[in-house]
Amino acid sequence: MQDERDHLVLSESEQFKALGHPLRHRLLMALRQRPATLAQLAAALAATKGTIGYHVKVLEQAKMVRLAYVRRVRGGTEQYYEPTSPRLRIAADAPVGGDFLIKAALSEMLPPEKDGPDVTFLRHLRLTGEQAHALAAALEQFADGDHIPEPGAGQQYGLLLSLHRSNIPVLPDDEALTYDGGHM
């Protein structure tokens, strides 16, 4: 299913199964650069053309990859594949949650380069429901915005934004504690 911002909304188990294989995830990321043939994908991913062909078919059946165009070359044809959508989004009622994308991001993370711009941090906030919705909308707008340069020359970087409820214990107020002879 597609939404108005041209996301492929992931909701079916076959889509998550397709993305769950590390090679298929990498195939999809490679195809986000431009349409490519099985031979080009095999060279980029250091795999055999047969292996790549199998995994592209799985992604095609999950409606995540499609044939972009066919080009005639020296008595044969080359088939170029592309993603069905430039962006993915997990449906609210999907059988998996954001942890699926976090695991995918972790699988593609490289160690930071010395003096590189890599930054990863975890921050916990106390927000009302209204504040959480506003922050989620701002993060979506940032991630979808035109101010983030598209890949061109330079290194590939990943951007993982996640606003999620956290299972963090909440300490009671000091006044709520009862003391028994100086001991709690």
N, C-alpha and C positions, 0 to 999 in steps of 0.2 A: 504494500500500500504506500502511496506517496502523499505527502502533506503539502501545504501551500508554499513552504520554503524550499521545496525540491529536496526533501529528505526522503530516503527510503525508510519507512517505519517498520522495524523488525518486530514481528509478533508471532511468527510461526516457528515451531520447533525445528523444521528442516533448515531454516535460515541460521539459527543458532548452531546447529550441528555443522553446517557448512563453514561458518566462521570460526568454529571451535578448533579446527585443524590449523596449526601454525603456518603451514605452507599456503593454505587457501587465504588466510588472513594476509600474508605477505604478497600473494598474487593480487589481491584486491588493492592493497596499498600501492603496488607497482603500477597497476592500471589507472590509478588516479592521476598519474603524470601525463599519460596520453594513451590512445589506443595502441595495442601491440599484438603481434603474432605469437603463436605458440613457440616458435623458434626464438624470438626476441625474449620472451618470458623465461624460457629455459636457460638462455645465456645469462640473463640478469640474476636468476635465482640458483644457478649452478645445479640444475636438475635435468633429467632427460625430457625430451619432447613428449614422450608417451605419458610420463608422470604428470607433466603440466597439463596435457590434454585431458587426462582423467579429472584432475582437480578443477579445471575450467568448466567441464561439463557439470560437475557437482554445483558449482557457483551459478551456472546458467539455469539449472533445474530449480535452484532456490530463488531465481529471479533477481540475482545480485549482479550478474554479468550478462551482457548481450553481444551479439555480433554487430559491430559498428559498421563495417563495410568490407567488401571483397575487392582485391586488386589482382589483375591478371599480370603474370610475370612468366616469361620464357616458356610458354606452353602449359602453364599451370596457374593456380590461383593461390593467393595468400589471404587468409581470413584474419581480420583485425578485431580484437575484442575490447570492450570498454565496460566500466561499471554502469549499472542502470541509473544510478543517482550519484551526485558528487558527495553527498553526506548521508550518514546513517543516524538513526534515532531509535531508541528502544521504546516500544509502546508501553503505556502505563500498566496494561494488563498482561504484559509478556511473562512467559514462564521463568525468565531470568531477570536480574536487576542490573544496576550500575556496576556491580562487582564483575560482571562479564566484560565490560569495557575496561575496567581497571586492570584485570588480568591480561587483556589484549595489549594495553599500553605497557604494562610491565614486561611483556614478552618482546617488545620492540625497543625497549630502552637500552641504550649503550652507556658504558661508563663515561662520566664527564671528562672532557678534555681539560688539560691544564690551562687555566686562565680562560676557560670557556664560559658561555653565558648560561649554562644549565642551572636551573633552580627548581627545587622541589621542597615544598613545605606543607605542613598540616596545621591548620588553625581551627580552633573550636569557637563557635559563637553561640550566644543565647539570643534567639530571635522569636518574635511573635509569628504567627501564621502569615500575617499580612507582610511583615518584613521578609520572611523566607520567600514568599511568592515574588515580591519586588526584586530581591536579589537574584532569584532564578531567572527572571525575565531579563535582567541586566546582563547576566552571564551568557544567556542565549544570544542576546543582541551583540555582545562582544564577539562571541565565537562565529556568528554569522556575518559580522560586519565587514565592510570593504576596507577598513583600515589595516587589516592583517594581510601582509603581502602574500600573494600566491607563489607556489614554488617556481623558481627560475634558477638563476645561477646561485651557487652557495650550497650550504649544508641543509639536509632535511632535519626538521625539528618536529616534535609532537607537542600538542597542547591538550592537556587533560583537565577539564574543569568539572568539578563535582560538588554539588550541594546536596548533602544527604543528612538524614536524621542519624544521630550518633547514640550509641548505647554507653553513655558516660554516667556514672553514679552521681547523684546530686546530694551534697552534704546538707544536713538539716541546719537551720539557724542555731546559733549558740543558745538562744533563749529557749529553744525547744528541747534542749537536753536537760535531763534531771540528774542531779548529783546526789550521791549517797555517801555522806561522810568524806567528801573530797574525791571520791571515785565515781566514775560514770557507771 
